[in-house]
Amino acid sequence: MSVNSAERPALLEVLLVKAGRTKVCYPAELLADDGARVTVRAPWAGDGVRDFGFVRFEPGDVFTEHYWRDRWYAVKEVRTAAGILKGHYCDVTRPAELSAGRLVVEDLDLDLWVSADGTDVRRLDEDEFAASGLAATDPGAAAAAAAALDELDALARGSGIGTLLT
């Protein structure tokens, strides 16, 4: 199915896992799946408002989320209910797995925020990543996660995160 399809998007369940536990689970519309990248759209799945200080996620916000089967990150375009771009929230994750209507993604703690105008690029949760112990328990995954954050940061400061989404 493509984004331009006249068909009603299929629903699937997005399951975000962290440290072996379900972090959040929510329904989303499947917009596209080209075999490497899965794109879904869903309203803000949190309870109430989440204020990070540099951005607020709140009821009515719409997330268009891009997950890759072959990359160690996901990129979430965040818009207000009126369609105004707030920015891109990037999660460092293991490659996504889609099967039987469920998209499973393992969050590896590292995140990157990029404001709508691209002037505010923030690396987030590096302390949580260090405390997770992943470097000791799965050094390969830890190295891939660190490289993914560096790649996202370089894109955000260079050609822009949007280049991943075209």
N, C-alpha and C positions, 0 to 999 in steps of 0.2 A: 504494500500500500504506500502511496506517495502522499506528500503533504497536499498536493493539488487534487487528490482524488475526490470525486463527488460522493463517495460512499461515506456513511457515518463511521467515524473512527472507532476501532475496537477498544474495549476497555481491558486493561490489565492491572495487575497488582504490583506496586513497587515496594520492595522489601529492603530497607537499609539495615545492615547488620554491623554491629561494632563489638569487638572483643567476644564474638560468639553469641551475642544476644541481639534480639530485634530492637533496633533503635526507634524505628518508625515504619509503619506500613500504611499505604494509602492507595486508593484507586487513581488511575491516570488514563487518559486517552492516548492510544498509540497513534502517533502522527506519521511515523516513517520507520522502516527497518530495511537497511540496504545490505544486511549481512554482516557489516562491521560496526555500524552505528545505529543505535536505537534512540528515537526521539519521541518523547511523551510530553503531554501537557496536563498540569494538575493545579488546582488551587492550593494556596498555602495550607499545609497539612498540620501545622502546629496549633496548640491551644492558645488562642488570644494573640497578643502582640509579643514579638521577640525583638527587643531593642539592643542592638550591638554597639550603639553609640555613633557609629558611622553609617548605619542603615537600619531601618525597621522593617521587619517582615510582619505583615498583619493580615487579618481576614480580608478577603477580596483580592489580595495579590495573586498573580498568576505566574507559575513557573513553567517555562519550556525547558525541558531537561534533555541533555544529550549524553548518552552513555555509550561507551565503546567496548567491544568484545576483545580488542587487541591493544588497548591503552590503559594506563594506570590512573585515569582520572575521569571525572564527569564535569560538565559545564552546565550550569543552570542560569538561564536568562530570567531575570526577575522584573516583572512589570506590575504597576498598580492596576486596579480594576479598570481604570480609564485608559490603560494601554501605555502609560508613560514608563519608559525604561528606567529602572532604579540602578541596575548594574548586573554583573555576572558573579555568581558565587560558584567557585570551583572547588570540588571535593577531590582529594587524592584517594583513590580506591583501587582495589584489585579490579581486573577486567570484569565487566558485567556478564551475567549469565541469564539468558531468557529461555524459559521452558514452561510449557503448560500454562501460559497466561500469567506467569510470575517472573518479574525482572528482579534478580537478586544482586545486590551490590554491597561489598564489604568496605566500610569506611575505615581509612587508615589514619585518621586524626588530622592530617595536614590539610589546610584549606588556603584558598586565595580569594580575596575580594577585589573586584575591579569596578570602580564607579562607572556610571553611564558615560561620562565624558572621558574616561580613561586616565584621569589625573590622579586618582587615589587608588594605588595598588598596595594591598596589605597581605603579607604572609601571616597566617593565623595558626594557632595551636601547635607551634613547634615544640613547646614545653610538654604538651600532652603526648605528642609523638615520642619524644625522648623518654618520657615516663612509662610509655606503654610496654617497653621491653622488647619491641619487635626486632630491634637490631640484634639482640641476643638469641631470640627464638627463631627468627626467620631472616637472616642477614640479606638474602637475595631480595626478599620482598621489601625490606627496609631501604635497600639501595635503589630499587625501582621506584619506591614512593618518593624518596628524596630527589631523584632525577626528574620525576613527573612534576613535582613542585617547581623545580628550577626551570623546566620547559615552559610551564604555564606562566611563570613570572617573566621570563624572557619574551614570550609572545605578548603578554599584556603591556610590557614596556616598549615593545617594538612595533610589529605590524598590527597588534590588537587581538584580543581573544576572539572577536568576531570572525577572524580568518579561519578559525577551526570549524565554524558553523556553516560555511558556504559550500 
